[in-house]
């Protein structure tokens, strides 16, 4: 692993962790959707997939989830954040690999947000041993808002990020703007 890759991975992880901790101090996105957050640290995960690659994006996600749970004072939140984050990032990576440049990063983010909230709701249902499907419409609405906001932020960041930052070949797909 090159020094540049290690440095960028560490920098992205630090940014994701700061965003995660900042967001955890804020109230839920919507009062009617318990625990719904914007998912600001997912901006970093999306950018990492395009600039560093899939493996580094997963490393950033795992470290951010673990440290965010420890620093946030709620290690139990790892049971919700890690499975949901890993599955949604996996789906996002598949979409990026298969459909970019035919779909935008906004579409990928929106899809990832829906998957993330669905998995978190499933995990919560298993943990509390109660069917929480009735919350799904509220969580999906929050996913729409969060996914689009995160996707737009990632889109504009990728659009104006200097090309020397990219360690993957994804940039050549993005030159026509259709890929991001």
Secondary structure, 3 states (H helix, E strand, C coil): CCHHHHHHHHHHHHHHHHHHHHHHCCCCCCCCCCCCCCCCHHHHHHHHHHHCCHHHHHHHHHHHHHHHHHHCCCHHHHHHHHHHHHHHHHHHHHHHHHHCCCCCHHHHHHHHHHHHHHHHHHHHHHHHCCCCHHHHHHHHHHHHHHHHHHHHHHHHHHHHCCHHHCCCCCHHHHCCCCCC
